[in-house]
Amino acid sequence: MKSRICFVLGEIFILLILSCLSCREVGTTHSKSGLKFSFPFGRSYSYTDILVSRVIDGDTLMLESGQRVRLIGIDTPEMHDSDKLYRDSQRTGQDIRTIKELGRRAWRFTKDLTENKRVSLEFDVDKKDRYGRLLAYVYLKDGTFVNAEIVRQGYASLLTIPPNVKYADLFLRLYQEARENKRGLWK
């Protein structure tokens, strides 16, 4: 009987450890079958002061914590082969090579704007997307609103996905101005 109890407790301990390893954020509260527990170890990161370690593409950043951030409200052209690249090509009538070049231009703009800089994140209603990426409005330490600046300079289209619509009207105005003034990708 004692060996059976030790075996079950050992299995529970292993499951807890494996659950912890699968957590994407340090100190994540994990809920499984209604049980809640957290693992408050390792380095914690503040979303009010965190480094952008790499720019993945024009609308996705990698933080020093290893988390990916998808910029809310904007969409930049794809620069790698993907289903979305082919859908965008069919939808717009542009050839794939042109879309990839536009994607590289948007990536360079976002990279110059944010890479190796400290930022703060603002969340809307949904904090993560279906891929586990953080969904955020990003601000440089000088107050520059990154999502808006990318649109204002003409390097992104709009991608409004409810319920994350806090700045949708601002982005629409900036997008229209960028198109009218032929900035960025609209030259």
TORTORDREN-564959 format. One record per residue: residue in one letter; x negated, y, z negated of N, C-alpha, C in turn. Coordinates in steps of 0.2 Angstrom, whole numbers, plus 5000, padded with zeros to 4 digits. Each point is the difference from the previous one (the first is absolute). Example, Ala and Ser with C-alpha at 12.3 -4.5 7.8 and 13.67 -1.06 7.14 Angstrom:
2
{'a',{4934,4972,4961},{5004,5006,5000},{4996,5006,5000}}
{'s',{5002,5005,5004},{4996,5006,4999},{5004,5005,4997}}
***
This chain:
187
{'m',{4996,4994,5000},{5004,5006,5000},{4996,5006,5000}}
{'k',{4994,5000,4996},{4996,5006,4999},{4996,5001,5007}}
{'s',{4998,4995,5003},{4997,5000,5007},{5004,5003,5005}}
{'r',{5007,4998,5000},{5005,5003,5005},{5001,5007,4999}}
{'i',{5000,5003,4993},{5001,5007,4999},{4994,5004,5002}}
{'c',{4994,4997,4999},{4994,5003,5002},{4999,5001,5008}}
{'f',{5003,4994,5003},{5000,5000,5007},{5004,5006,5003}}
{'v',{5006,5000,4997},{5005,5005,5002},{4997,5007,4999}}
{'l',{4997,5001,4994},{4998,5007,4998},{4994,5002,5005}}
{'g',{4996,4995,5002},{4994,5001,5004},{5003,5002,5007}}
{'e',{5005,4996,5003},{5003,5002,5006},{5003,5007,5000}}
{'i',{5003,5002,4994},{5003,5007,5000},{4994,5005,5000}}
{'f',{4995,4999,4996},{4994,5004,5000},{4997,5001,5008}}
{'i',{4999,4994,5003},{4998,5001,5007},{5004,5004,5004}}
{'l',{5007,4999,5000},{5005,5004,5004},{4999,5007,4998}}
{'l',{4999,5002,4994},{4999,5007,4998},{4994,5003,5003}}
{'i',{4995,4996,5000},{4993,5002,5003},{5001,5001,5008}}
{'l',{5003,4995,5003},{5001,5001,5007},{5005,5006,5002}}
{'s',{5005,5001,4996},{5004,5005,5001},{4997,5007,4999}}
{'c',{4995,5000,4995},{4996,5006,4999},{4996,5001,5006}}
{'l',{4997,4995,5003},{4995,5001,5006},{5004,5002,5006}}
{'s',{5006,4999,5000},{5004,5002,5006},{5003,5007,5000}}
{'c',{4999,5003,4994},{5003,5007,4999},{4995,5004,5004}}
{'r',{5003,5005,5003},{4996,5005,5005},{4998,5006,4996}}
{'e',{5003,5001,4994},{4998,5006,4997},{4998,4998,4993}}
{'v',{4994,5003,4997},{4998,4999,4994},{5005,5002,4995}}
{'g',{5002,4995,4995},{5005,5002,4995},{5007,4999,5002}}
{'t',{5001,4997,5006},{5007,4999,5003},{5004,4996,4995}}
{'t',{5006,5002,4999},{5005,4997,4997},{5003,4995,5004}}
{'h',{5000,4993,4999},{5002,4995,5004},{5006,4997,4997}}
{'s',{5005,4999,5005},{5006,4997,4997},{5002,4993,5004}}
{'k',{5000,4995,4997},{5002,4994,5003},{5005,4996,4996}}
{'s',{5005,4998,5003},{5006,4997,4996},{5002,5004,4994}}
{'g',{5000,5007,5000},{5002,5004,4995},{4995,5001,4995}}
{'l',{4995,4997,5000},{4994,5001,4995},{4996,5005,5002}}
{'k',{4998,5005,4995},{4996,5006,5002},{4994,4999,4996}}
{'f',{4994,5001,5003},{4994,5001,4997},{4995,5004,5004}}
{'s',{4995,5003,4997},{4995,5004,5004},{4993,4998,4998}}
{'f',{4996,5002,5004},{4993,4998,4999},{4996,5007,5000}}
{'p',{4999,5003,4995},{4997,5007,5000},{4992,4999,4999}}
{'f',{4997,4997,5005},{4993,5000,5000},{4997,5003,5006}}
{'g',{4994,5001,5000},{4996,5002,5006},{5001,5008,5001}}
{'r',{4998,5003,5005},{5000,5007,5001},{5007,5002,5002}}
{'s',{5003,5005,4997},{5006,5003,5002},{4999,5006,5004}}
{'y',{5004,5001,5005},{4999,5006,5004},{5006,5005,4999}}
{'s',{4999,5006,5001},{5005,5005,5000},{5002,5002,5007}}
{'y',{5006,5000,5001},{5002,5003,5007},{5000,5007,5000}}
{'t',{4998,5004,4995},{5000,5007,5000},{4993,5002,5002}}
{'d',{4995,4995,5000},{4993,5002,5002},{4997,4993,5002}}
{'i',{5000,4999,5006},{4997,4993,5003},{4997,5001,5006}}
{'l',{4995,4997,5001},{4996,5001,5007},{5003,4996,5005}}
{'v',{5000,5003,5006},{5001,4996,5006},{4994,4997,5003}}
{'s',{4999,4994,5000},{4994,4997,5001},{4999,4999,5008}}
{'r',{5006,4999,5003},{4999,4999,5007},{5007,5001,5003}}
{'v',{5000,5003,5007},{5006,5001,5003},{5001,4994,5005}}
{'i',{5005,4996,5000},{5002,4994,5004},{5002,5002,5007}}
{'d',{5005,5005,5000},{5002,5003,5006},{5003,5007,4998}}
{'g',{5003,5003,5005},{5003,5006,4999},{5005,5002,4995}}
{'d',{5003,4994,4998},{5005,5001,4995},{4999,4995,4994}}
{'t',{4995,4997,4999},{4998,4995,4995},{4993,5001,4997}}
{'l',{5000,5001,4993},{4994,5001,4996},{4998,4994,4996}}
{'m',{4994,4999,4998},{4998,4995,4995},{4997,5004,4995}}
{'l',{5002,4999,4994},{4998,5003,4994},{4994,4996,4996}}
{'e',{4997,5004,4996},{4994,4997,4996},{5003,4994,4996}}
{'s',{5006,4999,4999},{5003,4995,4996},{5001,4993,5004}}
{'g',{4999,5001,5007},{5001,4995,5005},{5007,5000,5002}}
{'q',{5004,5004,4998},{5007,5001,5002},{5001,5004,5007}}
{'r',{5004,4997,5004},{5002,5004,5006},{5006,5005,4999}}
{'v',{4999,5006,5003},{5006,5005,4999},{5002,5001,5007}}
{'r',{5007,4999,5001},{5003,5002,5007},{5003,5007,4998}}
{'l',{4998,5005,5005},{5002,5007,4999},{5008,5000,5002}}
{'i',{5004,5002,4995},{5007,5001,5001},{5002,5005,5006}}
{'g',{5005,4998,5004},{5003,5005,5004},{4996,5001,5007}}
{'i',{4994,4997,5001},{4997,5001,5006},{4998,4994,5003}}
{'d',{4998,5000,5007},{4998,4994,5004},{4995,5002,5005}}
{'t',{4994,4997,5000},{4995,5002,5005},{5000,4994,5005}}
{'p',{4997,5001,5006},{4999,4995,5005},{4996,4994,4997}}
{'e',{5001,4994,5003},{4996,4995,4998},{4993,5000,5003}}
{'m',{4995,4998,4997},{4994,4999,5003},{4997,4993,5001}}
{'h',{5004,4995,4998},{4998,4993,5000},{5005,4996,5003}}
{'d',{4999,4995,5003},{5005,4996,5003},{5005,4997,4994}}
{'s',{5006,5001,5002},{5005,4998,4995},{5007,5000,5004}}
{'d',{5005,4997,4996},{5006,4999,5003},{5003,5008,5001}}
{'k',{4999,5004,4995},{5002,5007,5000},{4997,5003,5006}}
{'l',{4994,4999,5002},{4997,5003,5005},{5003,4999,5007}}
{'y',{5002,4993,5001},{5003,4998,5006},{5008,5003,5000}}
{'r',{5003,5000,4994},{5007,5003,5000},{4999,5007,5002}}
{'d',{4996,5004,4997},{4999,5007,5001},{4998,5001,5008}}
{'s',{4996,4996,5003},{4999,5001,5007},{5006,4999,5004}}
{'q',{5004,4995,4998},{5006,4999,5004},{5005,5006,4999}}
{'r',{5001,5002,4994},{5005,5005,4998},{4998,5007,5003}}
{'t',{4993,5001,5000},{4998,5007,5003},{4998,5000,5007}}
{'g',{4999,4994,5003},{4997,5000,5007},{4993,5001,5001}}
{'q',{4996,5002,4994},{4993,5001,5000},{4996,4993,5000}}
{'d',{4995,5000,5004},{4996,4994,5000},{4996,4999,4993}}
{'i',{4998,4994,4999},{4997,4998,4994},{4994,5004,4998}}
{'r',{4996,5001,5005},{4993,5003,4999},{5001,5008,4998}}
{'t',{5005,5003,5003},{5002,5007,4998},{5002,5000,4993}}
{'i',{5005,4996,4998},{5002,5000,4993},{4994,4998,4995}}
{'k',{4996,4996,5002},{4994,4998,4995},{4996,5007,5000}}
{'e',{4998,5003,5005},{4996,5006,5000},{5004,5006,4995}}
{'l',{5006,5000,5001},{5004,5005,4996},{4999,4998,4993}}
{'g',{5001,4993,4998},{4999,4998,4994},{4993,5001,4997}}
{'r',{4995,4999,5004},{4993,5002,4997},{5000,5007,4999}}
{'r',{5003,5005,5004},{4999,5007,4998},{5004,5002,4994}}
{'a',{5006,4996,4999},{5003,5001,4993},{4996,4998,4994}}
{'w',{4997,4994,5001},{4996,4997,4995},{4994,5005,4998}}
{'r',{4997,5002,5005},{4994,5005,4999},{5003,5006,4996}}
{'f',{5005,5003,5002},{5003,5006,4997},{5001,4998,4992}}
{'t',{5004,4995,4999},{5001,4998,4993},{4994,4998,4996}}
{'k',{4995,4997,5003},{4994,4998,4997},{4996,5006,4998}}
{'d',{5000,5005,5005},{4996,5007,4998},{5004,5003,4995}}
{'l',{5006,5000,4999},{5004,5003,4995},{5000,4997,4993}}
{'t',{4999,4993,5000},{5001,4997,4994},{4995,4995,4997}}
{'e',{4996,4997,5005},{4995,4995,4998},{4995,5003,4995}}
{'n',{4998,4996,4995},{4996,5002,4994},{5002,5006,4996}}
{'k',{5006,5002,5000},{5003,5005,4996},{5004,4998,4995}}
{'r',{5001,5003,4995},{5004,4999,4994},{5007,5002,5002}}
{'v',{5005,4997,4998},{5007,5002,5002},{5005,4998,4994}}
{'s',{5006,5003,5001},{5005,4997,4995},{5006,4998,5004}}
{'l',{5004,4995,4998},{5005,4997,5003},{5007,5002,4997}}
{'e',{5005,5002,5004},{5007,5001,4998},{5004,4995,5003}}
{'f',{5004,4996,4996},{5004,4995,5002},{5007,5003,5001}}
{'d',{5004,4996,5004},{5007,5002,5001},{5004,4994,4997}}
{'v',{5006,4998,5003},{5004,4995,4997},{4997,4993,5000}}
{'d',{4998,4998,5006},{4997,4994,5001},{4992,5001,4999}}
{'k',{4997,4996,4996},{4993,5001,4998},{4995,4996,5005}}
{'k',{5003,4994,5002},{4996,4995,5005},{5005,4998,5006}}
{'d',{4996,4998,5005},{5004,4998,5006},{4999,4992,5000}}
{'r',{5003,4997,5005},{5001,4993,5000},{4993,4996,5000}}
{'y',{4995,5004,5002},{4993,4997,5000},{4996,5001,4994}}
{'g',{5003,5003,4995},{4997,5001,4994},{4996,5007,5000}}
{'r',{5000,5004,5005},{4996,5006,5000},{5004,5005,4996}}
{'l',{4996,5005,4996},{5003,5005,4997},{5003,5005,5005}}
{'l',{5006,5003,4999},{5003,5005,5004},{4999,5006,4997}}
{'a',{4997,5005,5003},{4998,5006,4996},{5000,5007,5004}}
{'y',{5001,5005,4997},{4998,5007,5002},{4993,5001,4997}}
{'v',{4995,5002,5004},{4993,5001,4998},{4998,5007,5000}}
{'y',{4997,5002,4995},{4997,5007,4999},{4993,5000,4999}}
{'l',{4996,5004,5003},{4993,5001,4999},{5000,5004,4993}}
{'k',{4994,5001,4997},{4999,5003,4994},{5001,5008,5001}}
{'d',{4999,5002,5007},{5001,5008,5001},{5007,5001,5001}}
{'g',{5005,4995,4999},{5007,5001,5001},{5003,4998,5007}}
{'t',{4995,4999,5005},{5003,4998,5007},{5004,4994,4999}}
{'f',{5006,5001,5003},{5005,4994,5001},{4998,4996,5006}}
{'v',{4997,4994,4999},{4997,4997,5006},{5005,4998,5005}}
{'n',{5005,4997,4998},{5006,4997,5004},{5002,5006,5005}}
{'a',{5001,5006,4997},{5003,5006,5003},{4994,5002,5005}}
{'e',{4994,5000,4998},{4994,5003,5004},{4999,4996,5006}}
{'i',{5001,4993,4999},{4999,4996,5006},{5006,5002,5005}}
{'v',{5006,5001,4998},{5005,5001,5005},{4999,5007,5002}}
{'r',{4998,5005,4996},{5000,5007,5002},{4994,5001,5006}}
{'q',{4995,4996,4999},{4995,5000,5005},{5001,4996,5006}}
{'g',{5006,4997,5000},{5002,4996,5006},{4997,4993,5001}}
{'y',{4998,4997,4995},{4997,4993,5000},{5005,4995,4998}}
{'a',{5006,5001,4999},{5005,4995,4998},{5007,5002,5002}}
{'s',{5004,4995,5001},{5007,5000,5001},{5004,4999,4994}}
{'l',{5006,5000,5000},{5004,5000,4994},{5002,4992,4999}}
{'l',{5000,4998,4994},{5003,4993,4998},{5004,5001,4994}}
{'t',{5006,5002,5000},{5004,5001,4994},{5004,4993,4998}}
{'i',{4998,4997,4995},{5003,4994,4998},{5003,5001,4993}}
{'p',{5007,5001,5000},{5004,5001,4993},{4998,4994,4996}}
{'p',{4999,5001,4993},{5002,5006,4997},{4995,5005,4999}}
{'n',{4994,4999,5003},{4994,5004,4999},{5001,5006,5005}}
{'v',{5004,5005,4998},{5001,5006,5005},{4999,5007,4997}}
{'k',{4996,5000,4994},{5000,5006,4997},{4997,5006,5004}}
{'y',{4995,4999,5005},{4998,5005,5004},{5001,5000,5007}}
{'a',{5006,4996,5002},{5002,4999,5007},{5001,5006,5004}}
{'d',{5003,5005,4997},{5002,5006,5003},{4993,5004,5001}}
{'l',{4996,5000,4996},{4993,5004,5001},{4996,4996,5005}}
{'f',{5000,4994,5000},{4996,4996,5005},{5003,5002,5007}}
{'l',{5007,5000,5001},{5003,5001,5006},{4999,5007,5003}}
{'r',{5000,5005,4995},{4998,5007,5002},{4993,5000,5003}}
{'l',{4995,4997,4996},{4993,5000,5002},{4999,4996,5006}}
{'y',{5003,4995,5001},{5000,4996,5007},{5002,5004,5006}}
{'q',{5006,5003,4999},{5002,5004,5006},{4995,5006,5001}}
{'e',{4997,5003,4995},{4995,5005,5001},{4994,4998,5004}}
{'a',{4998,4994,4998},{4994,4997,5003},{5001,4998,5007}}
{'r',{5006,4998,5001},{5002,4998,5007},{5000,5006,5005}}
{'e',{5004,5005,4997},{5001,5007,5004},{4993,5003,5001}}
{'n',{4995,5000,4995},{4994,5003,5001},{4994,4996,5003}}
{'k',{5002,4994,5002},{4996,4995,5003},{4993,4999,4996}}
{'r',{5001,4998,4993},{4995,4999,4996},{4998,4992,5000}}
{'g',{4994,4998,4998},{4998,4993,4999},{5001,4996,5006}}
{'l',{5004,4995,4999},{5002,4995,5005},{5005,5003,5005}}
{'w',{5003,5005,4999},{5005,5003,5005},{4997,5005,5005}}
{'k',{4993,5000,5000},{4996,5005,5005},{5002,4997,5007}}
***
